[in-house]
C-alpha cells in the first residue's frame, strides 16, 4: 500500500493529514509513505520528524 501525505494548499489551514507517529505506524505495518516537503510546517512539525 502507498500513502501520500500532501501539503495543505491554503495558508490559513494549519492541520496536516498525519502526525509523525502515525506515519511511523504506517511504515511499521508495511506501507510505503511519501510525505511532501513542508507538509507539517504550519503545525510545527518539521520534515525531520517524519
N, C-alpha and C positions, 0 to 999 in steps of 0.2 A: 504494500500500500504506500502511496506517496501523498504527503500532506504539505501544503504550502501555507505559510503564514505571511500575508501581504501587508504592506504599509498602508495605513489609512490615508486616503487622498484629501480629506478635509482637515485643515489646520486646526479647527475647533474641536476635533474629536481625539481625546487623549487615550482612548481604550485601544488595546491590542488583542488580536484574536486568540493568543495563547500565552501563558506565563512560561518562564524558563523551566520551571518544574514540570509543567505539562509536556513541554517539548521533550524533556529528558525521559519522561514516562513513555511517550510515543516511540522514541528511539529504542527504549528497552523492550518494547513489545514487538520490535522488528520493522517499524515503519521507517521510511526514508523521509526526512523532514527538511524542507527548504524554508529558511527564514529570510525574508527580504531585508537588506541592509537598512537600518534605521527604523524597523517596524515597531520597536518598543520605545523609541526615543521620547515621544510625548508622554509616556507613562513612567519615565525614569528608568527604563530597562535598557541597558547598553547591549550592543551586539555581542560583546564578550561573555555576557551572562547566558546567552543561548548556546 
